[in-house]
Structure formats: structure tokens, C-alpha cells
Amino acid sequence: MKIIVYTDGSALGNPGPGGYGAILETADKKHKKELAQGYRKTTNNRMELLAVIAALETLKGTSDVLVWSDSKYVVDSIEKGWVYGWEKKNFNNRVNADLWKRFLEIYRKHSVKFKWIKGHAGHPGNERADKLAVMAANSKNLLIDQGYEDVN
């Protein structure tokens, strides 16, 4: 099954409260799902990456996935192969190692391609993902980002 995913992450302060938003839809646009979650203390980069992870973890079976993200951190880390070098070095002294390990585990279960999209440029999928991320960051149901708070 071919899935289109739009993701965004937001931190209100960096670090500060943050959230992610993700929209998954089938290529034929017959099915759509929105995801969002907020955290009490995190960073923008963690939320950008967690948005992708949450979207991929939602998928059942194996899917062909096109992820649209406005995060150069996420897109370049994968498309330029940096994450594989970090993995070879066991993510030694690497920020967000917990999330990158989690990402690689779910990423390898699917066929995933990434496309960078300019943020806040009026693209409906990106704008909606951003709105979900900000709403989640501002919500009352903020979780603890263990990977961030335990390390910092």
C-alpha cells in the first residue's frame, strides 16, 4: 500500500513544551489519519523526528511511504546517509540517539522515501501537521519525553 505522510514538530522554547503532528493518507485519498502528542520538555528536532517515528509505527504490515517533512535535520540525516554513519559508531556522543535507534528499527520495516518541503509556505499537508504539533504542545495532556529529560 502506498502512503503519503506529512509531519511536523514544534517546541515552544528550545527546550520547552513541544509536540508533533502527523497526517497519514493513502495515495488514493480514501483513508486519512491524524496523529499528535505533546511533551512537557523537549526540543524541536526531537519532535520533528518523533513525528516520523509515530507515523511509521502506526502502519501495519509493509508499506511504500513518502514522507514530506520541513525538517532539514530529519530529511538530510536520512537522505545524505548521516544516520548510518552514526549507527556504525553506535550513536556515540550523538544527540537524540534513542529516537534515531527507534527510527531505524521501524524505517527498515517499510520502503520509505523522504521529501523536504519548505515550512510555512502554504502547503495544506504541512500546514495541518504544524497546527497539530502546536496544538499538542499547548495541550494539558503533556507526556514526559524520557529520552530528553533523563539525559538533560
C-alpha positions as CSV (number, residue, x, y, z in Angstrom):
1,M,0.0,0.0,0.0
2,K,1.3,3.5,-0.9
3,I,1.0,6.0,2.0
4,I,1.7,9.8,2.0
5,V,2.8,11.2,5.3
6,Y,3.1,14.9,6.3
7,T,5.0,15.5,9.6
8,D,5.9,18.5,11.7
9,G,7.3,19.1,15.2
10,S,7.3,22.1,17.3
11,A,8.8,23.2,20.6
12,L,7.6,26.3,22.5
13,G,11.1,27.3,23.5
14,N,14.0,25.0,22.7
15,P,13.9,23.2,25.1
16,G,10.4,23.7,26.3
17,P,7.0,22.2,25.8
18,G,6.7,20.6,22.4
19,G,4.6,18.4,20.2
20,Y,4.4,16.6,17.0
21,G,1.8,16.3,14.3
22,A,1.5,13.7,11.5
23,I,-1.0,13.1,8.8
24,L,-1.2,9.7,7.0
25,E,-3.2,9.2,3.9
26,T,-3.5,6.6,1.3
27,A,-2.3,7.6,-2.2
28,D,-5.9,7.2,-3.4
29,K,-7.0,9.6,-0.6
30,K,-9.7,7.2,0.6
31,H,-8.2,6.9,4.1
32,K,-6.7,9.5,6.3
33,K,-5.5,9.5,9.9
34,E,-4.1,12.4,12.0
35,L,-1.7,11.9,15.0
36,A,-0.5,14.4,17.6
37,Q,1.1,14.3,21.0
38,G,2.6,16.9,23.3
39,Y,5.5,16.7,25.7
40,R,6.3,18.9,28.7
41,K,10.0,19.4,27.9
42,T,11.7,18.6,24.6
43,T,13.3,20.1,21.5
44,N,12.1,20.9,18.1
45,N,14.4,18.3,16.4
46,R,13.2,15.6,18.7
47,M,9.6,16.4,17.8
48,E,10.3,16.5,14.1
49,L,11.9,13.0,14.3
50,L,9.2,11.7,16.6
51,A,6.5,12.7,14.2
52,V,8.1,10.5,11.5
53,I,8.5,7.6,14.0
54,A,4.9,7.8,15.2
55,A,3.6,7.8,11.7
56,L,5.6,4.8,10.6
57,E,4.8,2.9,13.8
58,T,1.1,3.4,13.1
59,L,1.3,1.4,9.8
60,K,0.5,-2.2,9.8
61,G,2.5,-4.6,7.6
62,T,4.9,-3.2,5.0
63,S,4.1,-0.1,3.1
64,D,5.6,2.2,0.5
65,V,5.8,5.5,2.2
66,L,6.5,9.0,1.0
67,V,7.3,11.3,4.0
68,W,7.0,15.1,3.5
69,S,8.9,17.0,6.2
70,D,10.0,20.6,6.6
71,S,12.9,19.4,8.9
72,K,16.3,19.5,7.2
73,Y,17.6,17.7,10.3
74,V,15.4,14.7,9.6
75,V,15.5,14.6,5.8
76,D,19.2,15.3,5.4
77,S,20.2,12.8,8.2
78,I,18.5,10.1,6.2
79,E,18.8,11.1,2.6
80,K,22.5,12.1,2.9
81,G,23.2,8.9,4.9
82,W,24.5,10.5,8.1
83,V,22.4,8.3,10.3
84,Y,24.1,5.1,9.0
85,G,27.5,6.5,10.0
86,W,26.1,7.4,13.4
87,E,24.8,3.8,13.7
88,K,28.1,2.3,12.8
89,K,29.6,4.3,15.7
90,N,26.8,3.1,18.0
91,F,25.4,6.7,18.1
92,N,28.4,7.6,20.4
93,N,28.0,11.2,21.6
94,R,25.1,11.7,19.2
95,V,22.1,13.8,20.2
96,N,18.7,12.0,20.1
97,A,20.3,8.6,19.8
98,D,17.3,7.0,21.5
99,L,15.0,8.3,18.7
100,W,17.4,7.5,15.9
101,K,17.6,3.9,17.0
102,R,13.9,3.7,17.3
103,F,13.5,5.3,13.9
104,L,15.9,2.9,12.2
105,E,14.0,-0.1,13.6
106,I,10.6,1.0,12.1
107,Y,12.2,2.5,9.0
108,R,13.6,-0.8,7.9
109,K,10.1,-2.4,8.0
110,H,8.9,-0.2,5.2
111,S,10.0,1.3,1.9
112,V,10.4,5.0,2.8
113,K,11.4,8.0,0.8
114,F,11.7,11.5,2.1
115,K,11.0,14.8,0.5
116,W,11.8,18.2,2.1
117,I,9.1,20.8,1.9
118,K,9.5,24.5,2.9
119,G,7.7,25.1,6.2
120,H,5.0,27.7,6.5
121,A,4.8,28.1,2.7
122,G,1.1,27.3,2.4
123,H,1.2,23.6,1.6
124,P,-2.0,22.2,3.1
125,G,-0.5,18.9,4.5
126,N,2.5,20.7,6.1
127,E,0.3,23.5,7.5
128,R,-2.1,21.0,9.1
129,A,0.8,18.9,10.6
130,D,2.2,22.1,12.0
131,K,-1.2,23.1,13.5
132,L,-1.5,19.6,15.1
133,A,2.0,19.9,16.5
134,V,1.4,23.3,18.1
135,M,-2.0,22.3,19.5
136,A,-0.3,19.2,21.0
137,A,2.5,21.3,22.6
138,N,-0.2,23.6,24.1
139,S,-2.4,20.9,25.4
140,K,-2.9,19.9,29.0
141,N,-2.0,16.2,28.3
142,L,1.7,16.6,28.1
143,L,3.8,13.4,28.4
144,I,7.4,13.2,29.7
145,D,10.0,12.9,27.0
146,Q,12.1,10.3,28.8
147,G,14.8,10.3,26.2
148,Y,15.3,14.1,26.7
149,E,14.5,14.6,30.4
150,D,16.5,11.6,31.6
151,V,19.6,12.8,29.7
152,N,19.4,16.6,30.4
